[in-house]
Amino acid sequence: MNEPIGPVDATRVPRYGGDTTFARLPRLADVPDADVLLWGVPFDTGVSYRPGARFGPNHVRQSSRLLRPYNPAMDAEPFAVRQVADAGDVGVNPFDIQEAIGTIERSARELSGTRRTLLTIGGDHTIALPLLRVQHERHGPIAVLHFDAHLDTWDTYFGAPHTHGTPFRRAAEEGLIDFEHSMHVGLRGPLYSKLDLDESERLGFAAVHSREFARTPLDTIIERIRARLGSRPVYLSIDIDVLDPAFAPGTGTPEAGGLSSRELLEVVRGLADLNVVGADLVEVAPAYDHAEITGIAAAHVLYDLLCILPGGR
């Protein structure tokens, strides 16, 4: 087998130059095949507050230029053990949510094929529903680990069933989610009523609230998450607003009292050796970012996700 083609050598081409792919990886068209694909879904028609996440994929790519081949925190070389490539962005209709959902689902199915793992850069959280449909086709009910300030299990907004606040209710209704092994992490902020929490639990989600990170050792939280997920196929859906606005100002619905970037990275690293089958990272809105703070956090989370995928080390 050929050795994987890795990122552009920064000793030959400065990091501020060259094509803007994730971590300066090759494009899919430039490799014979790929085991893991990063791709962008520049869609934010489902947002309920500040728009702009449609510009997230390229902002995260630009913010990933400083990533290097070796991850000392995990003793991993994610680009050396298999072929990772950037598949670019899918073109979706920004004026028709239903058509966009269908396009995302078809594109994810085509890109994943029979064996590829997809890491998706959004875009708003609406995109999680079609991505989970494709995962369900391959693996059956999925243990969803959802990092977010918000539940995203609401029913409708203004009568609309598909928004960035509803994907996990729709996924639960469609039978895509493993009701015994799914979990929210990082919840915080005001709700419409206590019934929101009750409904989320009924839909199969246990929860670790953000405030628990202030009083509970991180290793204990990681153990709770791992125990909940078990050996099931796990899909990570990470809304960057799980981070406190100090660490992720560039997002559409910020809430005070969130995780630090260090806490999120440590939790992700703590999921190594689980059966992680895919992930998305959403809601990066660069218009509200400063000095790439949010984009850099998102890029490092994706980098650690690459390391925890089966065979990523």
GICOR-V403810 format. One record per residue. PHI is phi in radians with two decimals (none if undefined). BURIAL is # if it has 24 or more other ideal C-beta (glycine too) atoms within 12 Angstrom, else .. D_LAST is the distance of its C-alpha to the last C-alpha in whole Angstrom. Layout:
BEGIN
PHI&BURIAL&D_LAST ; PHI&BURIAL&D_LAST
END
This chain:
BEGIN
none&.&18 ; -1.26&.&18 ; -1.18&.&15 ; -1.05&#&14 ; -1.53&#&16 ; -1.67&#&15 ; -1.14&#&17 ; -1.05&#&20 ; -1.24&.&20 ; -1.24&.&22 ; -1.46&.&24 ; -1.93&.&26 ; -2.18&.&26 ; -0.96&.&26 ; -1.09&.&24 ; -1.48&.&27 ; -2.04&.&28 ; 1.50&.&27 ; -1.15&.&26 ; -1.70&#&25 ; -1.89&#&22 ; -1.11&#&19 ; 0.96&#&17 ; 1.07&#&19 ; -1.30&#&17 ; -1.19&#&19 ; -1.33&#&22 ; -0.99&#&21 ; -1.16&.&25 ; -1.76&.&23 ; -2.23&#&21 ; -1.07&.&21 ; -2.88&#&19 ; -2.52&#&16 ; -1.59&#&14 ; -2.25&#&13 ; -2.10&#&16 ; -1.75&#&17 ; -2.57&#&21 ; -1.89&#&24 ; -2.16&#&27 ; -1.41&#&30 ; -2.41&#&32 ; -2.50&#&34 ; -1.23&#&37 ; -1.58&#&36 ; -1.34&#&36 ; -1.92&#&39 ; -2.37&.&39 ; -1.45&#&38 ; -1.42&#&37 ; 2.25&#&34 ; -1.21&#&31 ; -1.10&#&32 ; -1.60&#&31 ; -1.12&#&27 ; -0.97&#&25 ; -1.28&#&26 ; -1.16&#&27 ; -1.15&#&23 ; -1.05&#&22 ; -1.04&#&25 ; -1.35&#&23 ; -1.68&#&20 ; -1.12&#&21 ; -1.55&.&20 ; -1.14&#&16 ; -2.08&#&15 ; -1.19&#&12 ; -1.92&.&10 ; -1.84&#&10 ; -1.18&.&11 ; -1.12&.&12 ; -2.13&#&8 ; 0.85&.&7 ; -2.28&#&5 ; -2.18&#&6 ; -1.13&#&6 ; -1.62&#&9 ; -1.67&.&9 ; -1.64&#&7 ; -2.89&#&9 ; -1.47&#&12 ; -1.99&#&13 ; -2.49&#&17 ; -1.76&#&19 ; -1.62&#&22 ; 1.32&#&24 ; -1.96&#&27 ; -1.58&#&29 ; -1.54&.&32 ; -2.12&#&34 ; -1.25&.&37 ; -1.39&.&38 ; -1.92&.&41 ; -2.50&.&41 ; -1.10&#&38 ; -1.09&.&38 ; -1.13&.&38 ; -1.09&#&35 ; -1.04&#&33 ; -1.12&.&34 ; -1.11&#&33 ; -1.09&#&29 ; -1.09&#&29 ; -1.12&.&30 ; -1.15&#&28 ; -1.12&#&25 ; -1.13&.&26 ; -1.18&.&26 ; -1.20&#&23 ; -1.27&#&21 ; 1.00&.&23 ; -1.77&.&22 ; -2.54&.&18 ; -1.25&#&17 ; -1.77&#&15 ; -1.88&#&17 ; -1.98&#&17 ; -1.87&#&20 ; -1.89&#&22 ; -1.58&#&25 ; 1.37&#&28 ; -1.60&#&30 ; -1.30&#&29 ; -0.94&#&31 ; -1.18&#&28 ; -1.12&#&26 ; -1.09&#&29 ; -1.11&#&29 ; -1.16&#&25 ; -1.21&#&25 ; -1.04&#&28 ; -1.20&#&26 ; -1.09&#&23 ; -1.13&#&26 ; -1.03&#&27 ; -1.55&#&24 ; -2.11&#&23 ; 1.39&.&26 ; -0.96&#&27 ; -1.84&#&24 ; -1.38&#&23 ; -1.65&#&23 ; -1.84&#&21 ; -1.95&#&24 ; -1.65&#&23 ; -3.00&#&27 ; -1.27&#&30 ; -2.05&#&32 ; -1.26&#&32 ; 1.00&#&32 ; -2.08&#&34 ; -1.28&#&38 ; -1.49&#&40 ; -2.55&.&41 ; -2.15&.&42 ; 0.89&.&46 ; 1.41&.&46 ; -1.53&.&43 ; -1.44&.&40 ; -2.12&#&37 ; -2.51&#&36 ; -1.32&#&33 ; -1.78&#&35 ; -2.17&#&35 ; -1.10&#&32 ; -1.46&#&31 ; -1.19&#&34 ; -1.08&#&35 ; -1.11&#&31 ; -1.14&#&33 ; -1.11&.&36 ; -1.48&#&34 ; 1.34&.&33 ; -1.44&#&29 ; -1.77&#&28 ; -1.35&#&27 ; -1.21&#&30 ; -1.68&.&29 ; -2.37&#&25 ; -1.84&#&25 ; -2.79&#&26 ; -1.63&#&27 ; -2.34&#&25 ; 1.69&#&27 ; -1.05&#&30 ; -2.97&#&33 ; 1.57&#&37 ; -1.14&.&40 ; -2.13&.&40 ; -1.26&.&43 ; -2.95&.&44 ; -1.08&.&42 ; -1.06&.&42 ; -1.02&#&39 ; -1.20&.&37 ; -1.09&.&39 ; -1.11&#&39 ; -1.10&#&35 ; -1.12&.&35 ; -1.08&.&37 ; -1.44&#&34 ; 1.88&#&32 ; -1.83&#&30 ; -1.35&#&30 ; -2.61&#&29 ; -2.01&#&28 ; -1.43&#&30 ; -1.00&#&30 ; -1.08&.&32 ; -1.17&#&30 ; -1.17&#&28 ; -1.38&.&31 ; -2.16&.&32 ; -1.99&.&29 ; -0.97&.&26 ; -1.05&#&23 ; -1.08&.&21 ; -1.17&.&24 ; -1.10&#&24 ; -1.09&#&20 ; -1.09&.&21 ; -1.08&#&24 ; -1.13&#&21 ; -1.10&#&19 ; -1.12&.&22 ; -1.18&#&24 ; -1.31&#&21 ; 1.05&.&21 ; -1.76&.&19 ; -1.24&#&20 ; -1.07&#&19 ; -1.96&#&18 ; -2.07&#&19 ; -1.69&#&19 ; -2.13&#&21 ; -2.03&#&22 ; -1.49&#&25 ; -1.09&#&25 ; -1.32&#&28 ; -1.09&#&26 ; -1.37&#&26 ; -1.07&#&30 ; -0.99&#&32 ; -1.11&.&31 ; -1.82&#&28 ; -2.57&#&28 ; -1.23&#&32 ; -1.51&#&31 ; -2.65&#&31 ; -1.50&#&34 ; -2.34&#&35 ; -1.23&#&34 ; -2.36&#&34 ; -1.21&.&35 ; 1.51&#&33 ; -1.58&#&30 ; -1.26&#&26 ; -1.47&.&25 ; -1.10&#&22 ; -1.11&.&21 ; -1.11&#&21 ; -1.12&#&20 ; -1.09&#&17 ; -1.17&#&16 ; -1.14&#&17 ; -1.04&#&14 ; -1.09&#&12 ; -1.24&#&14 ; -1.69&#&13 ; -0.98&#&10 ; 1.39&.&10 ; -1.43&#&13 ; -1.54&#&14 ; -1.41&#&14 ; -1.87&#&15 ; 2.95&#&16 ; -2.85&#&17 ; -2.30&#&20 ; -2.27&#&21 ; -2.29&#&25 ; 1.26&#&28 ; -1.40&#&27 ; -2.08&#&31 ; -1.12&#&31 ; -1.07&.&35 ; -1.84&#&35 ; -1.51&#&32 ; -2.33&.&33 ; 0.91&.&31 ; 1.10&#&28 ; -0.99&#&27 ; -1.21&#&26 ; -1.09&#&24 ; -1.15&#&22 ; -1.03&#&21 ; -1.10&#&20 ; -1.08&#&18 ; -1.22&#&16 ; -1.11&#&16 ; -1.09&#&15 ; -1.06&#&12 ; -1.21&#&11 ; -1.06&#&11 ; -1.00&#&9 ; -1.33&#&6 ; -1.61&#&8 ; -1.07&#&8 ; -0.90&#&8 ; 1.40&#&6 ; -1.40&#&4 ; -2.14&.&0
END
